[in-house]
Amino acid sequence: MARLSLDDYAESADRAGSADRATGAAGATGAEEGGVRIDDPGYLVGVPDEFQRLWTPHRMVYIQHGQQPGEDDCPFCVAPSMSDEDALIVARGKHAYALLNLFPYNSGHLLVCPYRHIAQYDEATPEEVAEIGSLTQTAMRVIREVSKNDGFNLGMNQGAIAGAGIAAHLHQHIVPRWAQDANFLPIIAKTKALPQLLGEVRAAIADAWPKDDA
């Protein structure tokens, strides 16, 4: 007896539901469709309903591998001590580095941080300022090459009152933007639709990053 594919499952479930509604039967016990038992729990598990499922098993990596530091740890101080893959770092400089935002607004949302634990931009040394700027420029060129985006939002939120999520450690946002990339989801459902997993985005940007700038 052949197993059902996902398409077969959907079609059979729809036919089974239609048959039940037409006959008023509670189930199609013993029914067969094309030689496949559509009521066998080995092939059809559960009852179809109107809900869509958003499966996110990739989120387990944050729980199992500790990508979120403890409450008393600064994530931007911890990240450089981790591997590039685990910390989502795309490039390391002498005074600053670039990594993906763990909670991106759009795919490719990068942060540029100094290694030093400073909070305000005016606390940065000239060398740190220069490298933050250089990494930002390179990031823009690489993201544009990889993602074919139409524009960017660049900015720093200085202090919690100004919206900084991690106010104690300076970081600059680089957010790629596409025409019509905003829709009802963030407004109505507080949800962003992201087409790629973070690991895939990190690999693509890191691979395209100029090696003499890394």
C-alpha positions as CSV (number, residue, x, y, z in Angstrom):
1,M,0.0,0.0,0.0
2,A,1.7,3.3,-1.1
3,R,2.3,6.1,1.2
4,L,0.8,9.5,0.5
5,S,2.8,12.5,-0.7
6,L,2.0,15.9,0.8
7,D,-0.1,16.8,-2.3
8,D,-1.9,13.4,-2.1
9,Y,-2.5,14.0,1.6
10,A,-4.1,17.4,1.0
11,E,-6.3,16.1,-1.9
12,S,-7.3,13.0,0.0
13,A,-8.1,15.0,3.1
14,D,-10.2,17.4,1.1
15,R,-12.1,14.6,-0.5
16,A,-12.6,12.8,2.8
17,G,-13.9,16.0,4.4
18,S,-16.3,16.6,1.4
19,A,-17.5,13.0,1.7
20,D,-18.1,13.4,5.5
21,R,-20.0,16.6,5.0
22,A,-22.1,15.1,2.2
23,T,-23.1,12.0,4.1
24,G,-23.0,13.4,7.7
25,A,-20.7,10.6,8.7
26,A,-18.3,11.1,11.5
27,G,-15.5,9.3,9.5
28,A,-14.9,7.3,6.4
29,T,-14.0,4.1,8.2
30,G,-12.6,1.6,5.8
31,A,-12.7,4.0,2.9
32,E,-10.1,3.8,0.2
33,E,-8.9,6.2,-2.5
34,G,-6.9,4.8,-5.3
35,G,-5.8,1.9,-3.2
36,V,-4.7,4.0,-0.3
37,R,-6.7,3.9,3.0
38,I,-7.5,7.6,3.7
39,D,-8.6,6.9,7.3
40,D,-5.6,4.9,8.3
41,P,-3.8,6.8,11.1
42,G,-0.5,5.5,9.7
43,Y,-1.1,7.6,6.7
44,L,-3.4,10.4,7.8
45,V,-2.7,11.8,11.3
46,G,-5.0,14.4,12.7
47,V,-7.8,16.4,11.3
48,P,-7.4,19.2,8.7
49,D,-8.5,22.6,9.9
50,E,-8.4,26.3,8.8
51,F,-5.1,27.1,10.5
52,Q,-1.7,27.5,8.8
53,R,1.4,26.2,10.6
54,L,4.6,28.2,10.7
55,W,7.3,25.6,11.5
56,T,10.4,27.1,13.0
57,P,12.7,24.4,14.2
58,H,15.8,26.6,13.4
59,R,14.9,28.6,16.5
60,M,16.0,25.7,18.6
61,V,19.7,26.7,17.9
62,Y,19.2,29.8,20.1
63,I,18.1,27.6,23.0
64,Q,20.4,24.6,22.5
65,H,23.6,26.4,21.6
66,G,23.3,29.5,23.9
67,Q,23.4,32.2,21.2
68,Q,21.7,34.5,23.6
69,P,24.2,35.4,26.4
70,G,23.1,35.6,30.0
71,E,21.3,38.6,31.3
72,D,24.4,40.0,32.9
73,D,26.6,39.5,29.8
74,C,26.9,42.0,27.0
75,P,26.3,40.1,23.8
76,F,28.5,42.4,21.8
77,C,31.4,41.7,24.2
78,V,30.8,37.9,24.1
79,A,30.3,37.6,20.4
80,P,34.0,38.1,19.4
81,S,35.0,35.2,21.6
82,M,32.8,32.8,19.7
83,S,33.2,31.3,16.2
84,D,32.0,33.4,13.3
85,E,29.3,30.9,12.6
86,D,28.0,30.8,16.1
87,A,28.2,34.5,16.7
88,L,26.9,35.4,13.2
89,I,30.0,37.5,12.5
90,V,30.6,38.4,8.9
91,A,33.8,40.3,9.2
92,R,36.4,41.2,11.9
93,G,38.5,44.3,11.9
94,K,41.2,45.6,14.3
95,H,38.9,47.9,16.3
96,A,35.4,46.8,15.3
97,Y,33.5,44.0,13.7
98,A,30.3,43.3,11.8
99,L,27.7,40.7,12.6
100,L,24.1,39.9,11.8
101,N,21.3,41.1,14.0
102,L,19.8,38.1,15.8
103,F,16.4,39.8,15.5
104,P,16.6,41.3,12.0
105,Y,14.2,43.8,10.6
106,N,15.1,42.6,7.1
107,S,17.3,39.8,5.8
108,G,20.9,41.0,5.9
109,H,20.3,43.4,8.8
110,L,23.9,43.9,10.1
111,L,25.3,45.6,13.2
112,V,28.8,47.2,13.3
113,C,30.3,47.3,16.8
114,P,33.6,48.3,18.4
115,Y,35.2,45.7,20.5
116,R,35.5,48.1,23.4
117,H,32.5,48.2,25.7
118,I,31.5,51.8,25.2
119,A,27.9,53.2,25.0
120,Q,28.1,56.5,23.1
121,Y,29.5,57.4,19.7
122,D,31.4,60.3,21.1
123,E,33.3,57.9,23.4
124,A,34.8,56.1,20.4
125,T,38.4,56.8,19.4
126,P,39.3,58.2,15.9
127,E,40.5,54.7,15.0
128,E,37.2,53.1,16.1
129,V,35.2,55.7,14.2
130,A,37.2,55.2,11.1
131,E,36.9,51.4,11.1
132,I,33.1,51.5,12.0
133,G,32.7,53.8,8.9
134,S,34.9,51.5,6.7
135,L,33.1,48.4,7.7
136,T,29.8,50.1,7.1
137,Q,30.8,51.1,3.6
138,T,32.0,47.6,2.8
139,A,28.9,46.1,4.3
140,M,26.7,48.2,2.0
141,R,28.6,47.2,-1.1
142,V,28.5,43.5,-0.2
143,I,24.8,43.4,0.8
144,R,24.0,45.3,-2.5
145,E,26.0,42.7,-4.4
146,V,24.4,39.7,-2.6
147,S,20.9,40.9,-2.1
148,K,20.2,43.4,-4.9
149,N,18.5,45.7,-2.5
150,D,17.2,49.1,-3.4
151,G,18.4,51.1,-0.4
152,F,19.5,51.2,3.3
153,N,18.6,52.5,6.7
154,L,21.7,53.4,8.6
155,G,21.6,54.5,12.2
156,M,22.6,54.4,15.9
157,N,20.2,54.6,18.8
158,Q,22.0,56.3,21.6
159,G,20.6,55.4,25.0
160,A,17.5,53.4,26.0
161,I,15.3,56.4,25.8
162,A,16.3,56.7,22.1
163,G,15.3,53.1,21.4
164,A,18.6,51.3,21.9
165,G,18.0,47.6,22.6
166,I,21.4,47.1,24.1
167,A,22.3,50.7,25.2
168,A,25.5,49.8,27.0
169,H,27.5,48.8,23.9
170,L,27.7,51.0,20.8
171,H,26.4,49.5,17.6
172,Q,25.4,50.8,14.2
173,H,22.5,49.3,12.3
174,I,22.7,48.6,8.6
175,V,19.3,47.6,7.3
176,P,18.9,46.7,3.6
177,R,15.6,47.8,2.1
178,W,13.7,46.7,-1.0
179,A,10.9,48.5,-2.9
180,Q,7.6,47.4,-1.3
181,D,9.3,45.4,1.5
182,A,6.8,46.8,4.0
183,N,3.3,45.3,4.3
184,F,0.6,44.7,6.8
185,L,2.3,42.0,8.7
186,P,4.5,44.2,11.0
187,I,1.6,46.6,11.6
188,I,-1.2,44.2,12.1
189,A,0.5,41.0,13.3
190,K,3.8,42.4,14.7
191,T,5.5,39.8,12.4
192,K,8.3,40.1,9.9
193,A,8.5,37.7,7.0
194,L,12.2,36.7,6.4
195,P,13.0,34.5,3.4
196,Q,16.4,33.2,4.5
197,L,17.7,31.6,7.7
198,L,20.4,33.6,9.6
199,G,23.1,31.1,8.9
200,E,22.5,31.2,5.2
201,V,22.6,35.0,5.1
202,R,25.8,35.1,7.2
203,A,27.5,32.6,4.9
204,A,26.5,34.6,1.8
205,I,27.7,37.9,3.1
206,A,30.9,36.5,4.6
207,D,31.8,34.7,1.4
208,A,31.3,37.9,-0.6
209,W,33.2,40.1,1.8
210,P,36.6,41.3,0.4
211,K,39.3,39.2,2.0
212,D,41.7,42.1,2.4
213,D,39.0,44.0,4.4
214,A,38.2,41.1,6.7
